[in-house]
Amino acid sequence: MERARQMQELMQAGKEEEAMKLYEQIMRQSFSGKIRLKGTIVDAEGMPLDDVLMEVITLEFDSLRNTDLKEIKQEQPVSATFTYACDNCAGVRLEFRKDGYYLEKVEYVTYADDNPNMEVIKPDEKVVLEKRGVRVASKRYSGTLKVSRNETEVLPFSFGQRSRAVPVTRLPEIAARKQHLDDVLYLELKVKRDADGEIATQELQRPGSSHKPRKPVEPILDFTHADGGLIVYQPKSRFIRKIDREMKRAPARGYQPILALDLETWDTQYFYCRIGKRYCRGTISPVSVNRGSNGDYVSLHVSIRLNPTEGDSNLEF
């Protein structure tokens, strides 16, 4: 309160530059705390690991011109144990790398609401590195699906070929050219329409925002392969590499031909898929309604990584 009063007095006295310097000092102190870390690095069996590379990304307040936290990076080799200390930082992210093991990340921040003392003291941390399994070569497929008033596009994923969305009306033509339809997957985006054929829409408010983007009503992703389907996956981590690790093995059963898209999520959606005897995993971009020159349309981007070996559910790429 005292500094706020001082800043107000400076502004009233016409000393704007001094007031802004004081404000920047207040902001810097709001993101400046104390961190003390000490821990061990072990494998899944609890055995200490040597020859680990630790990357330290210290987070600091930059300036009023750049309100994003500044990242200061440095690397250091560690063996079995690690330490870290800072007195004026907003947080730190530690990344541990070792050949033959998955990357492991841990993060600590001093400015959390439940940390009024702006201190993080962790004298007995444990970082567990998980050993990698056998990595397999994958095939990648991706494309954008689009639905408008007059047209619905599908994505034909043909093994070893590039995928491109085509109108659904061309499916019979494409199918006629394929001798082995078991090697072709079609993904189709379907949405609810009103009596006039227009795309039915609804407004959903994004959490923490007053913005209410339009979303389609009851969108689904239709998996048109006769033998296979999709399974939605809810990630436990927000780090992409950790999500890859979580999804390293495809489920043996539970695949459905239709996937209802989650309108409440504003992030990438993840799924497993099975195409005949081949397993894969993929991502779907958030779905929304856009306005084009010919009216409303819905689009989303789909990416798939597939293990081309039949019967192998290993998705560790």
Secondary structure, DSSP 4 states (H G I P E B T S, - for coil): -HHHHHHHHHHHTT-HHHHHHHHHHHHHHHT-EEEEEEEEEEETTS-B--SEEEEEEEEE--BTTB-SPEEEEEEEEESSEEEEEEEEESEEEEEEE-TTB--EEEEEES--TT-TT-EEEEEEEEEEEPBP------EEEEEEEEEESS-BEEEEEETTS----EEGGGHHHHHHH-S-GGGEEEEEEE--B-TTSPBPEEE-PPTT-S---EEESS-EEEE--SSEEEEEE--S-SSHHHHHHHTSB--SS--BSEEE--TT--S-EEEEEEETTEEEEEEEPPPEEEEETTEEEEEEEEEEEEE-STT--B---
